[in-house]
Amino acid sequence: DLFGAQRAKLVPAAAIGMVADGGAGFAGFAAHFDMTPADADVMAYPDPSSLIRLPWKPEVAWLAADLWCNGKPFEQSPRRVLAKQMQAAAALGLELKTGVEVEFMLLNQTSPGQPPAVDALDSSAKPCYDQVALMRRYDVLSELCGYMEGLGWAPYQADHEDANGQFEINFNFDCAMATAD
């Protein structure tokens, strides 16, 4: 949606043809588009070129979708906005590519009802690139990198960032639409 949240519907494999032909309906106002409940549904048409199989759940595939409303491309769609920018760049002889650094916190579960906490041993005043803290989280970072490789994202490094419990994984740049999807 316009705030960066992914909106989705689960579609059984037996119904994917129907959704590919007729789209999956979304109430646009509920997905934060500038619409009201009185507006027509936004129809999501899966983009077959975006198909990926989830490595952690191989019986599930994921597809991005192009949005339409009232028989026309839906101008508020983030994919539509990006596609227009990519076309404008192409008209200038440019290709729009993006790269992503995923930064995140790894927290330990605490007692029920208590907020999760940073690893108590990750207490350095300047933890950026701390090898000991990085290796303590090797198993989860390795699993995440493996999933990213399975998605075709080509991760090339992971490191401890500048806050206790903060990590980063970098992966190769790609076509802006592929990265955004």
N, CA, C and O atoms as a DFTB+ gen file, in Angstrom:
724 C
 N C O
     1  1       0.834      -1.186       0.000
     2  2       0.000       0.000       0.000
     3  2       0.881       1.253       0.000
     4  3       2.098       1.152      -0.153
     5  1       0.291       2.397       0.166
     6  2       1.040       3.650       0.108
     7  2       1.945       3.865       1.313
     8  3       2.782       4.768       1.304
     9  1       1.788       3.045       2.352
    10  2       2.617       3.170       3.545
    11  2       3.672       2.074       3.628
    12  3       4.371       1.964       4.635
    13  1       3.795       1.258       2.575
    14  2       4.839       0.248       2.524
    15  2       4.451      -1.119       3.043
    16  3       5.287      -2.023       3.048
    17  1       3.231      -1.305       3.475
    18  2       2.795      -2.616       3.944
    19  2       2.366      -3.461       2.751
    20  3       1.702      -2.970       1.837
    21  1       2.746      -4.726       2.768
    22  2       2.284      -5.616       1.703
    23  2       0.869      -6.070       2.034
    24  3       0.570      -6.426       3.174
    25  1       0.016      -6.055       1.039
    26  2      -1.359      -6.545       1.175
    27  2      -1.448      -7.811       0.351
    28  3      -0.855      -7.893      -0.724
    29  1      -2.178      -8.799       0.836
    30  2      -2.152     -10.100       0.159
    31  2      -3.466     -10.843       0.304
    32  3      -4.295     -10.539       1.163
    33  1      -3.622     -11.818      -0.559
    34  2      -4.680     -12.820      -0.470
    35  2      -4.033     -14.161      -0.747
    36  3      -3.159     -14.270      -1.607
    37  1      -4.458     -15.177      -0.026
    38  2      -4.025     -16.537      -0.335
    39  2      -4.949     -17.092      -1.413
    40  3      -6.172     -17.005      -1.304
    41  1      -4.355     -17.659      -2.446
    42  2      -5.137     -18.217      -3.551
    43  2      -4.730     -19.679      -3.707
    44  3      -3.562     -19.959      -3.973
    45  1      -5.665     -20.619      -3.548
    46  2      -5.319     -22.026      -3.760
    47  2      -4.840     -22.246      -5.194
    48  3      -5.290     -21.566      -6.116
    49  1      -3.936     -23.189      -5.375
    50  2      -3.375     -23.467      -6.700
    51  2      -4.477     -23.722      -7.729
    52  3      -4.343     -23.318      -8.884
    53  1      -5.545     -24.375      -7.335
    54  2      -6.632     -24.687      -8.266
    55  2      -7.349     -23.431      -8.762
    56  3      -8.022     -23.476      -9.792
    57  1      -7.217     -22.311      -8.047
    58  2      -7.933     -21.090      -8.424
    59  2      -7.029     -20.038      -9.067
    60  3      -7.506     -18.960      -9.421
    61  1      -5.744     -20.325      -9.225
    62  2      -4.829     -19.298      -9.737
    63  2      -5.203     -18.857     -11.154
    64  3      -5.047     -17.684     -11.494
    65  1      -5.692     -19.778     -11.980
    66  2      -6.115     -19.407     -13.333
    67  2      -7.256     -18.409     -13.315
    68  3      -7.277     -17.463     -14.102
    69  1      -8.200     -18.620     -12.419
    70  2      -9.336     -17.709     -12.295
    71  2      -8.857     -16.314     -11.864
    72  3      -9.327     -15.305     -12.389
    73  1      -7.934     -16.263     -10.920
    74  2      -7.419     -14.980     -10.446
    75  2      -6.572     -14.314     -11.528
    76  3      -6.616     -13.094     -11.691
    77  1      -5.798     -15.116     -12.270
    78  2      -4.991     -14.543     -13.353
    79  2      -5.883     -13.889     -14.404
    80  3      -5.532     -12.846     -14.957
    81  1      -7.035     -14.499     -14.680
    82  2      -7.949     -13.965     -15.697
    83  2      -8.822     -12.826     -15.174
    84  3      -9.033     -11.830     -15.866
    85  1      -9.325     -12.978     -13.954
    86  2     -10.306     -12.018     -13.449
    87  2      -9.825     -11.132     -12.324
    88  3     -10.535     -10.212     -11.917
    89  1      -8.630     -11.390     -11.811
    90  2      -8.094     -10.594     -10.717
    91  2      -8.658     -11.006      -9.371
    92  3      -9.644     -11.738      -9.279
    93  1      -8.006     -10.513      -8.333
    94  2      -8.463     -10.701      -6.952
    95  2      -8.898      -9.329      -6.451
    96  3      -8.129      -8.370      -6.525
    97  1     -10.118      -9.228      -5.944
    98  2     -10.660      -7.940      -5.532
    99  2     -10.214      -7.515      -4.145
   100  3     -10.162      -8.322      -3.217
   101  1      -9.893      -6.232      -4.020
   102  2      -9.536      -5.612      -2.747
   103  2     -10.383      -4.359      -2.567
   104  3     -10.606      -3.617      -3.524
   105  1     -10.844      -4.124      -1.372
   106  2     -11.499      -2.849      -1.057
   107  2     -10.384      -1.818      -0.918
   108  3      -9.653      -1.824       0.073
   109  1     -10.249      -0.941      -1.895
   110  2      -9.137       0.003      -1.931
   111  2      -9.011       0.869      -0.696
   112  3      -7.897       1.148      -0.252
   113  1     -10.126       1.300      -0.130
   114  2     -10.065       2.145       1.067
   115  2      -9.430       1.393       2.236
   116  3      -8.753       1.995       3.069
   117  1      -9.650       0.079       2.297
   118  2      -9.113      -0.720       3.399
   119  2      -7.600      -0.915       3.271
   120  3      -6.929      -1.243       4.250
   121  1      -7.066      -0.713       2.063
   122  2      -5.628      -0.837       1.830
   123  2      -4.972       0.540       1.782
   124  3      -3.877       0.690       1.239
   125  1      -5.627       1.527       2.339
   126  2      -5.100       2.891       2.482
   127  2      -4.974       3.664       1.180
   128  3      -4.193       4.612       1.106
   129  1      -5.725       3.283       0.147
   130  2      -5.757       4.106      -1.048
   131  2      -6.770       5.224      -0.836
   132  3      -7.625       5.137       0.045
   133  1      -6.670       6.264      -1.637
   134  2      -7.555       7.414      -1.510
   135  2      -8.906       7.056      -2.113
   136  3      -9.252       7.490      -3.212
   137  1      -9.662       6.255      -1.366
   138  2     -10.949       5.741      -1.832
   139  2     -11.908       5.676      -0.652
   140  3     -11.511       5.837       0.502
   141  1     -13.169       5.437      -0.964
   142  2     -14.189       5.256       0.068
   143  2     -14.812       3.878      -0.107
   144  3     -14.587       3.233      -1.131
   145  1     -15.584       3.414       0.862
   146  2     -16.274       2.131       0.706
   147  2     -17.214       2.110      -0.498
   148  3     -17.560       1.031      -0.977
   149  1     -17.634       3.264      -0.998
   150  2     -18.540       3.317      -2.147
   151  2     -17.819       3.077      -3.476
   152  3     -18.466       2.788      -4.483
   153  1     -16.480       3.194      -3.489
   154  2     -15.722       2.998      -4.728
   155  2     -15.674       1.525      -5.113
   156  3     -15.821       0.637      -4.273
   157  1     -15.467       1.292      -6.401
   158  2     -15.333      -0.075      -6.908
   159  2     -14.099      -0.732      -6.300
   160  3     -13.159      -0.058      -5.877
   161  1     -14.123      -2.062      -6.265
   162  2     -12.952      -2.795      -5.795
   163  2     -11.764      -2.553      -6.720
   164  3     -11.919      -2.336      -7.922
   165  1     -10.592      -2.596      -6.131
   166  2      -9.347      -2.598      -6.889
   167  2      -9.071      -4.062      -7.206
   168  3      -9.125      -4.914      -6.320
   169  1      -8.777      -4.350      -8.461
   170  2      -8.511      -5.730      -8.871
   171  2      -7.014      -5.941      -9.028
   172  3      -6.340      -5.174      -9.716
   173  1      -6.498      -6.981      -8.388
   174  2      -5.074      -7.313      -8.449
   175  2      -4.878      -8.453      -9.445
   176  3      -5.411      -9.547      -9.261
   177  1      -4.108      -8.188     -10.505
   178  2      -3.800      -9.195     -11.523
   179  2      -2.352      -9.638     -11.328
   180  3      -1.435      -8.827     -11.457
   181  1      -2.139     -10.923     -11.017
   182  2      -0.788     -11.393     -10.746
   183  2       0.142     -11.197     -11.949
   184  3      -0.251     -11.393     -13.099
   185  1       1.372     -10.810     -11.652
   186  2       2.420     -10.653     -12.665
   187  2       3.246     -11.938     -12.683
   188  3       4.053     -12.157     -11.780
   189  1       3.060     -12.796     -13.697
   190  2       3.764     -14.087     -13.725
   191  2       5.287     -13.961     -13.676
   192  3       5.967     -14.873     -13.207
   193  1       5.824     -12.842     -14.156
   194  2       7.289     -12.679     -14.144
   195  2       7.839     -12.509     -12.736
   196  3       9.046     -12.631     -12.526
   197  1       6.968     -12.227     -11.765
   198  2       7.425     -12.018     -10.385
   199  2       7.359     -13.285      -9.531
   200  3       7.683     -13.244      -8.344
   201  1       6.947     -14.404     -10.118
   202  2       6.737     -15.643      -9.357
   203  2       7.987     -16.089      -8.611
   204  3       9.054     -16.235      -9.207
   205  1       7.853     -16.304      -7.315
   206  2       8.919     -16.902      -6.515
   207  2       8.300     -17.938      -5.586
   208  3       7.180     -17.777      -5.100
   209  1       9.041     -18.983      -5.359
   210  2       8.641     -20.020      -4.408
   211  2       9.321     -19.703      -3.092
   212  3      10.521     -19.429      -3.067
   213  1       8.574     -19.734      -1.997
   214  2       9.144     -19.397      -0.700
   215  2      10.023     -20.549      -0.202
   216  3       9.513     -21.639       0.060
   217  1      11.329     -20.326      -0.069
   218  2      12.216     -21.425       0.323
   219  2      11.904     -22.008       1.709
   220  3      12.164     -23.188       1.947
   221  1      11.362     -21.215       2.611
   222  2      11.037     -21.704       3.949
   223  2       9.666     -22.383       3.991
   224  3       9.303     -22.994       4.996
   225  1       8.908     -22.273       2.900
   226  2       7.591     -22.907       2.794
   227  2       7.371     -23.236       1.322
   228  3       6.575     -22.580       0.651
   229  1       8.083     -24.263       0.811
   230  2       8.136     -24.508      -0.627
   231  2       6.800     -24.843      -1.286
   232  3       6.705     -24.832      -2.514
   233  1       5.779     -25.135      -0.507
   234  2       4.463     -25.373      -1.114
   235  2       3.728     -24.060      -1.409
   236  3       2.620     -24.071      -1.946
   237  1       4.351     -22.929      -1.053
   238  2       3.736     -21.619      -1.276
   239  2       4.562     -20.827      -2.285
   240  3       5.784     -20.733      -2.169
   241  1       3.874     -20.259      -3.279
   242  2       4.505     -19.346      -4.236
   243  2       3.941     -17.951      -3.992
   244  3       2.842     -17.793      -3.461
   245  1       4.702     -16.962      -4.383
   246  2       4.316     -15.565      -4.189
   247  2       4.378     -14.854      -5.531
   248  3       5.297     -15.074      -6.320
   249  1       3.401     -14.008      -5.780
   250  2       3.354     -13.198      -6.995
   251  2       3.021     -11.762      -6.626
   252  3       2.146     -11.513      -5.797
   253  1       3.718     -10.821      -7.242
   254  2       3.302      -9.424      -7.151
   255  2       2.121      -9.249      -8.092
   256  3       1.882     -10.095      -8.954
   257  1       1.394      -8.177      -7.937
   258  2       0.219      -7.962      -8.782
   259  2       0.154      -6.522      -9.261
   260  3       0.589      -5.593      -8.580
   261  1      -0.401      -6.370     -10.451
   262  2      -0.697      -5.046     -10.995
   263  2      -2.145      -4.732     -10.677
   264  3      -3.028      -5.572     -10.853
   265  1      -2.382      -3.515     -10.209
   266  2      -3.718      -3.121      -9.767
   267  2      -4.476      -2.387     -10.872
   268  3      -3.920      -1.554     -11.588
   269  1      -5.755      -2.721     -10.986
   270  2      -6.665      -2.098     -11.938
   271  2      -7.928      -1.709     -11.186
   272  3      -8.286      -2.332     -10.186
   273  1      -8.598      -0.675     -11.674
   274  2      -9.880      -0.271     -11.102
   275  2     -10.748       0.271     -12.234
   276  3     -10.307       1.107     -13.024
   277  1     -11.969      -0.208     -12.302
   278  2     -12.906       0.211     -13.356
   279  2     -12.318       0.004     -14.751
   280  3     -12.507       0.838     -15.638
   281  1     -11.607      -1.103     -14.943
   282  2     -11.079      -1.452     -16.254
   283  2      -9.840      -0.693     -16.702
   284  3      -9.426      -0.810     -17.856
   285  1      -9.237       0.093     -15.794
   286  2      -8.046       0.881     -16.148
   287  2      -6.948       0.627     -15.111
   288  3      -7.238       0.293     -13.962
   289  1      -5.671       0.788     -15.527
   290  2      -4.596       0.686     -14.527
   291  2      -4.860       1.665     -13.386
   292  3      -5.269       2.805     -13.609
   293  1      -4.622       1.206     -12.174
   294  2      -4.889       2.002     -10.977
   295  2      -3.682       2.893     -10.707
   296  3      -2.618       2.409     -10.320
   297  1      -3.852       4.197     -10.912
   298  2      -2.733       5.137     -10.872
   299  2      -2.077       5.247      -9.496
   300  3      -0.899       5.595      -9.413
   301  1      -2.805       4.963      -8.416
   302  2      -2.234       5.042      -7.075
   303  2      -1.347       3.848      -6.728
   304  3      -0.640       3.875      -5.721
   305  1      -1.378       2.818      -7.539
   306  2      -0.622       1.610      -7.251
   307  2       0.872       1.899      -7.195
   308  3       1.418       2.468      -8.140
   309  1       1.547       1.524      -6.112
   310  2       2.995       1.748      -6.046
   311  2       3.752       1.103      -7.213
   312  3       4.732       1.674      -7.694
   313  1       3.323      -0.061      -7.672
   314  2       3.981      -0.682      -8.832
   315  2       3.768       0.171     -10.079
   316  3       4.678       0.301     -10.897
   317  1       2.603       0.741     -10.232
   318  2       2.311       1.583     -11.400
   319  2       3.175       2.847     -11.365
   320  3       3.738       3.244     -12.386
   321  1       3.278       3.474     -10.201
   322  2       4.098       4.679     -10.057
   323  2       5.550       4.351     -10.407
   324  3       6.198       5.101     -11.137
   325  1       6.058       3.240      -9.890
   326  2       7.432       2.846     -10.179
   327  2       7.612       2.525     -11.658
   328  3       8.613       2.924     -12.253
   329  1       6.672       1.819     -12.260
   330  2       6.770       1.483     -13.688
   331  2       6.855       2.753     -14.539
   332  3       7.611       2.802     -15.509
   333  1       6.086       3.769     -14.178
   334  2       6.132       5.031     -14.925
   335  2       7.518       5.682     -14.799
   336  3       8.044       6.220     -15.772
   337  1       8.099       5.628     -13.602
   338  2       9.431       6.203     -13.415
   339  2      10.481       5.415     -14.198
   340  3      11.420       5.988     -14.750
   341  1      10.309       4.098     -14.235
   342  2      11.235       3.267     -15.009
   343  2      11.120       3.581     -16.504
   344  3      12.126       3.606     -17.213
   345  1       9.895       3.820     -16.982
   346  2       9.693       4.181     -18.389
   347  2      10.327       5.537     -18.689
   348  3      10.940       5.719     -19.741
   349  1      10.181       6.485     -17.771
   350  2      10.777       7.817     -17.967
   351  2      12.304       7.706     -18.025
   352  3      12.945       8.368     -18.841
   353  1      12.878       6.876     -17.165
   354  2      14.331       6.674     -17.178
   355  2      14.757       6.016     -18.484
   356  3      15.764       6.403     -19.077
   357  1      13.992       5.020     -18.934
   358  2      14.320       4.320     -20.185
   359  2      14.277       5.282     -21.365
   360  3      15.084       5.161     -22.287
   361  1      13.347       6.239     -21.352
   362  2      13.265       7.227     -22.432
   363  2      14.524       8.087     -22.496
   364  3      14.843       8.655     -23.541
   365  1      15.236       8.181     -21.374
   366  2      16.493       8.926     -21.323
   367  2      17.703       8.014     -21.539
   368  3      18.849       8.452     -21.438
   369  1      17.429       6.738     -21.840
   370  2      18.508       5.783     -22.052
   371  2      19.082       5.216     -20.761
   372  3      20.198       4.696     -20.743
   373  1      18.314       5.319     -19.686
   374  2      18.778       4.856     -18.375
   375  2      17.963       3.652     -17.917
   376  3      16.820       3.462     -18.333
   377  1      18.562       2.854     -17.064
   378  2      17.854       1.741     -16.440
   379  2      17.854       1.978     -14.937
   380  3      18.908       2.187     -14.338
   381  1      16.689       1.945     -14.336
   382  2      16.545       2.202     -12.905
   383  2      16.797       0.909     -12.134
   384  3      16.050      -0.061     -12.262
   385  1      17.860       0.915     -11.333
   386  2      18.197      -0.242     -10.495
   387  2      18.291       0.228      -9.052
   388  3      18.601       1.388      -8.780
   389  1      18.022      -0.682      -8.142
   390  2      18.114      -0.353      -6.718
   391  2      18.791      -1.485      -5.972
   392  3      18.752      -2.645      -6.383
   393  1      19.405      -1.119      -4.878
   394  2      20.007      -2.087      -3.973
   395  2      19.472      -1.848      -2.578
   396  3      19.036      -0.745      -2.249
   397  1      19.505      -2.871      -1.770
   398  2      18.893      -2.784      -0.446
   399  2      19.867      -3.274       0.619
   400  3      20.556      -4.277       0.440
   401  1      19.908      -2.552       1.721
   402  2      20.582      -3.001       2.933
   403  2      19.478      -3.251       3.951
   404  3      18.816      -2.316       4.401
   405  1      19.287      -4.484       4.305
   406  2      18.252      -4.814       5.278
   407  2      18.867      -4.735       6.670
   408  3      19.773      -5.505       6.989
   409  1      18.392      -3.826       7.490
   410  2      18.865      -3.697       8.865
   411  2      17.731      -4.094       9.799
   412  3      16.574      -3.731       9.586
   413  1      18.085      -4.848      10.843
   414  2      17.060      -5.394      11.729
   415  2      17.668      -5.681      13.095
   416  3      18.887      -5.707      13.261
   417  1      16.797      -5.892      14.055
   418  2      17.205      -6.222      15.424
   419  2      16.931      -7.697      15.682
   420  3      15.878      -8.215      15.312
   421  1      17.874      -8.360      16.311
   422  2      17.665      -9.726      16.784
   423  2      17.517      -9.653      18.299
   424  3      18.434      -9.231      19.004
   425  1      16.362     -10.066      18.783
   426  2      16.027      -9.953      20.199
   427  2      15.749     -11.331      20.773
   428  3      15.348     -12.245      20.051
   429  1      15.959     -11.474      22.052
   430  2      15.659     -12.717      22.754
   431  2      14.291     -12.612      23.389
   432  3      13.904     -11.557      23.892
   433  1      13.557     -13.722      23.361
   434  2      12.265     -13.757      24.036
   435  2      12.525     -13.748      25.537
   436  3      13.444     -14.407      26.023
   437  1      11.708     -12.996      26.261
   438  2      11.841     -12.917      27.716
   439  2      10.624     -13.582      28.350
   440  3       9.929     -14.361      27.697
   441  1      10.374     -13.288      29.570
   442  2       9.217     -13.849      30.273
   443  2       7.920     -13.422      29.605
   444  3       7.854     -12.343      29.016
   445  1       6.882     -14.259      29.689
   446  2       5.581     -13.871      29.102
   447  2       5.138     -12.505      29.611
   448  3       5.219     -12.214      30.804
   449  1       4.673     -11.683      28.695
   450  2       4.202     -10.352      29.054
   451  2       5.295      -9.306      29.098
   452  3       5.008      -8.118      29.246
   453  1       6.540      -9.724      28.974
   454  2       7.668      -8.788      28.989
   455  2       8.157      -8.547      27.573
   456  3       8.087      -9.449      26.739
   457  1       8.653      -7.345      27.279
   458  2       9.146      -7.089      25.923
   459  2      10.422      -7.896      25.648
   460  3      11.176      -8.199      26.573
   461  1      10.661      -8.241      24.386
   462  2      11.897      -8.947      24.054
   463  2      13.107      -8.067      24.354
   464  3      12.992      -6.842      24.411
   465  1      14.254      -8.688      24.543
   466  2      15.458      -7.955      24.929
   467  2      16.629      -8.325      24.030
   468  3      16.663      -9.401      23.433
   469  1      17.580      -7.412      23.949
   470  2      18.824      -7.659      23.224
   471  2      19.622      -8.708      23.991
   472  3      19.569      -8.756      25.219
   473  1      20.352      -9.539      23.275
   474  2      21.276     -10.514      23.850
   475  2      22.122      -9.825      24.926
   476  3      22.822      -8.856      24.632
   477  1      22.066     -10.309      26.156
   478  2      22.779      -9.677      27.272
   479  2      24.287      -9.609      27.031
   480  3      24.955      -8.729      27.575
   481  1      24.836     -10.524      26.223
   482  2      26.270     -10.504      25.935
   483  2      26.632      -9.493      24.845
   484  3      27.809      -9.201      24.629
   485  1      25.627      -8.966      24.165
   486  2      25.844      -7.967      23.118
   487  2      25.774      -6.598      23.781
   488  3      24.783      -5.881      23.642
   489  1      26.839      -6.240      24.507
   490  2      26.792      -5.047      25.348
   491  2      27.912      -4.053      25.066
   492  3      28.126      -3.131      25.853
   493  1      28.624      -4.223      23.966
   494  2      29.729      -3.329      23.628
   495  2      29.222      -1.903      23.443
   496  3      28.118      -1.682      22.944
   497  1      30.049      -0.933      23.855
   498  2      29.698       0.469      23.658
   499  2      29.759       0.846      22.182
   500  3      29.102       1.799      21.763
   501  1      30.532       0.118      21.392
   502  2      30.652       0.354      19.941
   503  2      30.606      -1.006      19.247
   504  3      31.651      -1.541      18.876
   505  1      29.393      -1.583      19.063
   506  2      29.278      -2.962      18.586
   507  2      29.401      -3.159      17.072
   508  3      29.375      -4.297      16.602
   509  1      29.534      -2.077      16.304
   510  2      29.567      -2.210      14.851
   511  2      30.700      -3.149      14.424
   512  3      31.852      -2.966      14.819
   513  1      30.362      -4.147      13.618
   514  2      31.285      -5.156      13.074
   515  2      31.894      -6.062      14.156
   516  3      32.938      -6.670      13.923
   517  1      31.273      -6.160      15.311
   518  2      31.776      -7.009      16.405
   519  2      31.688      -8.476      15.987
   520  3      30.597      -9.024      15.833
   521  1      32.842      -9.099      15.806
   522  2      32.883     -10.480      15.322
   523  2      32.282     -11.461      16.322
   524  3      31.588     -12.397      15.926
   525  1      32.537     -11.263      17.599
   526  2      32.025     -12.197      18.603
   527  2      30.491     -12.168      18.613
   528  3      29.848     -13.217      18.599
   529  1      29.910     -10.967      18.639
   530  2      28.443     -10.846      18.628
   531  2      27.873     -11.382      17.317
   532  3      26.819     -12.017      17.308
   533  1      28.571     -11.124      16.212
   534  2      28.131     -11.623      14.910
   535  2      28.083     -13.146      14.902
   536  3      27.103     -13.737      14.449
   537  1      29.130     -13.777      15.399
   538  2      29.195     -15.235      15.371
   539  2      28.219     -15.883      16.352
   540  3      27.792     -17.017      16.135
   541  1      27.861     -15.180      17.427
   542  2      26.838     -15.722      18.336
   543  2      25.500     -15.843      17.618
   544  3      24.678     -16.687      17.975
   545  1      25.277     -15.010      16.616
   546  2      24.028     -15.032      15.849
   547  2      24.196     -15.697      14.480
   548  3      23.350     -15.550      13.599
   549  1      25.303     -16.431      14.317
   550  2      25.610     -17.068      13.039
   551  2      24.464     -17.929      12.526
   552  3      24.110     -17.839      11.351
   553  1      23.880     -18.755      13.375
   554  2      22.852     -19.692      12.909
   555  2      21.665     -18.974      12.264
   556  3      21.218     -19.363      11.185
   557  1      21.159     -17.937      12.915
   558  2      19.995     -17.241      12.347
   559  2      20.404     -16.436      11.108
   560  3      19.654     -16.393      10.133
   561  1      21.572     -15.803      11.132
   562  2      22.020     -15.035       9.962
   563  2      22.268     -15.957       8.772
   564  3      21.943     -15.612       7.636
   565  1      22.836     -17.113       9.032
   566  2      23.081     -18.089       7.970
   567  2      21.754     -18.579       7.376
   568  3      21.628     -18.722       6.160
   569  1      20.778     -18.833       8.235
   570  2      19.463     -19.269       7.756
   571  2      18.812     -18.181       6.896
   572  3      18.268     -18.469       5.830
   573  1      18.869     -16.936       7.364
   574  2      18.302     -15.830       6.591
   575  2      18.991     -15.687       5.230
   576  3      18.325     -15.513       4.209
   577  1      20.331     -15.760       5.221
   578  2      21.069     -15.661       3.954
   579  2      20.703     -16.815       3.019
   580  3      20.586     -16.622       1.809
   581  1      20.523     -18.001       3.573
   582  2      20.111     -19.146       2.757
   583  2      18.756     -18.924       2.114
   584  3      18.562     -19.243       0.941
   585  1      17.812     -18.376       2.878
   586  2      16.497     -18.074       2.314
   587  2      16.612     -17.010       1.221
   588  3      15.966     -17.110       0.179
   589  1      17.437     -15.994       1.467
   590  2      17.626     -14.947       0.466
   591  2      18.229     -15.524      -0.816
   592  3      17.835     -15.146      -1.920
   593  1      19.185     -16.441      -0.664
   594  2      19.753     -17.108      -1.838
   595  2      18.670     -17.895      -2.570
   596  3      18.619     -17.880      -3.799
   597  1      17.804     -18.581      -1.824
   598  2      16.711     -19.336      -2.420
   599  2      15.723     -18.458      -3.166
   600  3      15.072     -18.918      -4.104
   601  1      15.603     -17.198      -2.763
   602  2      14.733     -16.241      -3.439
   603  2      15.422     -15.606      -4.649
   604  3      14.795     -14.880      -5.421
   605  1      16.724     -15.889      -4.804
   606  2      17.478     -15.315      -5.913
   607  2      18.003     -13.914      -5.630
   608  3      18.346     -13.186      -6.562
   609  1      18.072     -13.525      -4.367
   610  2      18.454     -12.165      -4.006
   611  2      19.960     -11.950      -3.885
   612  3      20.401     -10.806      -3.766
   613  1      20.749     -12.997      -3.911
   614  2      22.212     -12.909      -3.899
   615  2      22.780     -12.067      -2.752
   616  3      23.392     -11.027      -2.998
   617  1      22.586     -12.501      -1.514
   618  2      23.222     -11.776      -0.404
   619  2      24.744     -11.919      -0.512
   620  3      25.249     -12.975      -0.893
   621  1      25.454     -10.866      -0.179
   622  2      26.908     -10.949      -0.272
   623  2      27.637     -10.622       1.023
   624  3      28.852     -10.805       1.094
   625  1      26.947     -10.150       2.037
   626  2      27.587      -9.992       3.345
   627  2      26.542      -9.731       4.424
   628  3      25.442      -9.245       4.162
   629  1      26.930     -10.071       5.633
   630  2      26.113      -9.783       6.815
   631  2      27.057      -9.257       7.881
   632  3      28.202      -9.698       7.976
   633  1      26.580      -8.318       8.682
   634  2      27.436      -7.787       9.743
   635  2      26.599      -7.294      10.910
   636  3      25.385      -7.112      10.815
   637  1      27.308      -7.084      12.024
   638  2      26.700      -6.469      13.198
   639  2      26.741      -4.973      12.974
   640  3      27.781      -4.437      12.590
   641  1      25.648      -4.297      13.201
   642  2      25.588      -2.855      12.999
   643  2      25.899      -2.112      14.296
   644  3      26.419      -2.695      15.247
   645  1      25.577      -0.824      14.324
   646  2      26.085       0.062      15.374
   647  2      25.234       0.151      16.634
   648  3      25.506       0.987      17.495
   649  1      24.236      -0.671      16.760
   650  2      23.474      -0.719      18.012
   651  2      23.501      -2.159      18.511
   652  3      23.561      -3.093      17.711
   653  1      23.460      -2.336      19.795
   654  2      23.423      -3.687      20.349
   655  2      22.193      -4.404      19.816
   656  3      21.076      -3.894      19.908
   657  1      22.409      -5.596      19.257
   658  2      21.317      -6.387      18.705
   659  2      20.968      -6.051      17.264
   660  3      20.085      -6.686      16.686
   661  1      21.636      -5.073      16.670
   662  2      21.313      -4.638      15.302
   663  2      22.245      -5.316      14.295
   664  3      23.464      -5.335      14.469
   665  1      21.643      -5.874      13.235
   666  2      22.407      -6.567      12.196
   667  2      21.972      -6.052      10.830
   668  3      20.961      -5.363      10.695
   669  1      22.766      -6.408       9.819
   670  2      22.489      -5.973       8.455
   671  2      22.878      -7.085       7.493
   672  3      23.881      -7.772       7.688
   673  1      22.066      -7.253       6.446
   674  2      22.412      -8.153       5.349
   675  2      22.307      -7.337       4.067
   676  3      21.300      -6.675       3.818
   677  1      23.360      -7.394       3.258
   678  2      23.378      -6.699       1.975
   679  2      23.176      -7.722       0.870
   680  3      23.675      -8.844       0.954
   681  1      22.434      -7.328      -0.177
   682  2      22.305      -8.195      -1.333
   683  2      22.402      -7.371      -2.598
   684  3      22.238      -6.152      -2.574
   685  1      22.672      -8.049      -3.710
   686  2      22.951      -7.380      -4.979
   687  2      21.804      -6.498      -5.437
   688  3      20.635      -6.771      -5.160
   689  1      22.162      -5.435      -6.145
   690  2      21.157      -4.580      -6.750
   691  2      20.536      -5.305      -7.938
   692  3      21.095      -6.269      -8.462
   693  1      19.370      -4.821      -8.349
   694  2      18.623      -5.450      -9.434
   695  2      17.723      -4.382     -10.060
   696  3      17.727      -3.224      -9.643
   697  1      16.972      -4.787     -11.045
   698  2      15.940      -3.934     -11.631
   699  2      15.066      -3.417     -10.486
   700  3      14.707      -4.175      -9.585
   701  1      14.726      -2.127     -10.522
   702  2      13.983      -1.512      -9.429
   703  2      12.673      -2.234      -9.118
   704  3      12.290      -2.335      -7.953
   705  1      11.982      -2.736     -10.142
   706  2      10.715      -3.428      -9.903
   707  2      10.955      -4.727      -9.161
   708  3      10.210      -5.055      -8.238
   709  1      11.985      -5.475      -9.547
   710  2      12.286      -6.736      -8.866
   711  2      12.653      -6.485      -7.411
   712  3      12.222      -7.221      -6.524
   713  1      13.444      -5.452      -7.164
   714  2      13.824      -5.115      -5.783
   715  2      12.607      -4.682      -4.980
   716  3      12.440      -5.096      -3.833
   717  1      11.756      -3.852      -5.575
   718  2      10.567      -3.377      -4.870
   719  2       9.599      -4.520      -4.575
   720  3       9.011      -4.580      -3.496
   721  1       9.439      -5.423      -5.538
   722  2       8.540      -6.562      -5.312
   723  2       9.058      -7.405      -4.176
   724  3       8.445      -8.414      -3.826
